[in-house]
Amino acid sequence: MARPGDHPDFFRLPPPPGRSRESTIVLDARGRFIHDGTVVEHPGMARAFASWIARHPDDGRFVLSNGYDWTYFEVEDAPFFVEAVKSVDGRPWLVLFDGSEEPLDPGTLRSDPAGALSTRVKHAAFDARFRPSAQLGLAPWLEAGADGAPGLLISGVRYALPAC
């Protein structure tokens, strides 16, 4: 059964009567959804919002789309968050806050001045910030290089960690 989101003009259709495509929903820098100034505390609703993140195909702005309707929302930092890192066949896999999992692409790792790591996810379409506990989940792959600089050793290949 087709959903409205399957229609090629889904993102070009006007909003329902009396409504706007703009919302007051914000994804803050800590990975919390906030609506009208109040944190969305229901874990199911927060997970749903996280699973609906996309970009508008015309203007590139962030949207929440469940396939039946969509709205713009604000992202303060990264649109995705890494909740945990686990080992799959000896390689680090990311567990994202939307419930999805995917292998880490170590070539996309970078750090901010405070040392917080980010990477690219969803076929490199989005940034994802590591939560502190997820960043610690990289410990099994950490190795100091000959120069003492930290890196990741994954399947016999060493990847330099970005400098802060």
N, C-alpha and C positions, 0 to 999 in steps of 0.2 A: 504494500500500500504506500503510495507516494505521500510525502509530507510537503507542506508549503515550501520548506527549505530546499526541496529538490528542484523547484522551479528556477530557471536561469535568471529571472528578474526578481528573485526573492528580496535581495537587498536594495532594490530600486523601487519597490512598492511603497506607497504612502503608509504611514502608521494608521492604526485603527482610528475611527472618528473620535475626536476629542482627546487624543493622546499625542505624545511626542516621542521621537526616537532618542531624545536626550534623557539621561537618568541622573540620579544623585548617588549612584553606586560608585564606590571607590575601592580599589585594591591597594591597601597601604604598603609601605616598605617592609612591614613585618609579615606580609602575606595574609592579612585579615581583610575580609570584605566588610565594608561599612556602608550602610544605607541610611540616608537622612541623619548622619551623625552617630548612628548606633551600630555597634559591632554586630554582625550576623553571627550569633552564637550557636544556632542549630547546626550540628555537624553535617547533616544531610543536605541542608540548603547551601552551606558553604562549599561542600563537595560538588553539588550540582553547578553552582556558579563557576567553579574552577574547571569543570568539564565542558562548559559552554564557551570558553574563551576562544575568540577568533579575531581576525582582522577584516574590516570592511573591504571588499574587493576593489572599490573605486577610490576611496580616500585613505585607506590604510589605518584608519583609527581603530582602536580596540572596541570590540562588541561582545556582548553575551548573546548567544544564539542557541536556542534549543530545537531549532528546526521548524517551529511553529510561529515564533515571533523573535524579534531581536531588538536590542537597545545598545546605544553607546554607553561606555563607562570609562572611568578614569583609572589609569595605572600610575602609581607614584614612582615605582622603581622597576621591578621585573614583573612580567605577566605570569610567570610560573615559579614555583618553589620546589626545591629538592627536599623531600621529607626524610629520606634514608638512602643508604647505599648498601647494596647486597652483592654477594658474589654469585655469578652464574658462569659455570665452566671456567672459574678462575679469573673472570673479568668483572670489573665493577659495573653494576647495573643501577640505574637511578630509579627511585620510587618517587614519583611526582605527587604534588598535593591534589591532583585531580584523580588519583588512583591508578594512573597509567604507569607503565614501567618501560624503560628502554636502556640500551647500552650507553655508557658514557663515551662521548667522543673527546678524548683527552686533548686533542688539538684545538679545541674551542675553549679550554679553561682559561680564565683570567681572574685577577683579583683586584679589589678596590684598595684605596690607601689604608683601610683598616684591616686588610688581610682576608676579607670575606670573598669566597670564591663564587663565580658564576660560570655558566656554560651555555651552550646552545642546545635546544631540544626540539622535538617535533619536526624532524627532518631539517634541522637548523633554521626553522622559521621563527623561533622565539628564544628570548633569554630566559634563563632560570637561575635564581639565586639559591645557593645552598643554605639551609638552616644550619646553625652551629653544630647540632648533633649529626647532621648528614655530612658535614665537612669532616668531622671526626671519623665517619664511616670509611673514609679513604685510607685510613691508617694501614690496613694490610698491604697496600700497594706502595706506601711511602718508602723512599730510599734516598740516602744522601749520595750525591754524585762525587766524582773524584775531587772536585773543587769544594765539596761540602754543601753545595746548594741542594735543596730538596727537590725531589722529582718523584714520578710515579713509575714503577716497573710493572708493566702489564704484558703478559704473555711474552716475556723476554725482551720487550722493547721499552727503552727508557724515555720518558717524556718529562721535559723540564716544567716545573711549576712556574707560573708567572710571578715576577717580582712584585712586591707591594709598592 
